Amino acid sequence: MFCQIAEGVDETTWQFHLSRGDYSAWLRSVIKDSELADLARELEERRDLSASETRYLLFDAIGSRYSLPE
């Protein structure tokens, strides 16, 4: 559900929440997935990636953890 909602967020809004650490905080406190939260935190701290790159990497990590096998 997170990925579906986040796909509709413009890059400026995505970057705003990324820079505030909102994604890692949400994953840690609401989803209770500290490993995924740590990965999100690493992405939040990187300045060499664009908003679309961080979004792709976080979506990929979420999908690999929470998607049903085919």
Phi, psi and omega in degrees: 000320179303313183295321179297316179293315183295333177298331181272359181273132179290163186297326180295316179293318177303312182295322178302309181290326176299313183292336178275350181081019184294324184291314179294322179297317180294316180297324181285314188271325183264312182278337179064039179241091184292328179295313178293323177297321177297319177296316178300320179298319177299317178295322179296330182274345182281133180253357183267000182247145176281170177301317181293326178292316180293322178297314179300313182296320179290318177299319180298316180295318178296314181299321181289335181268328191240008176265145177288143177294149181274000000 
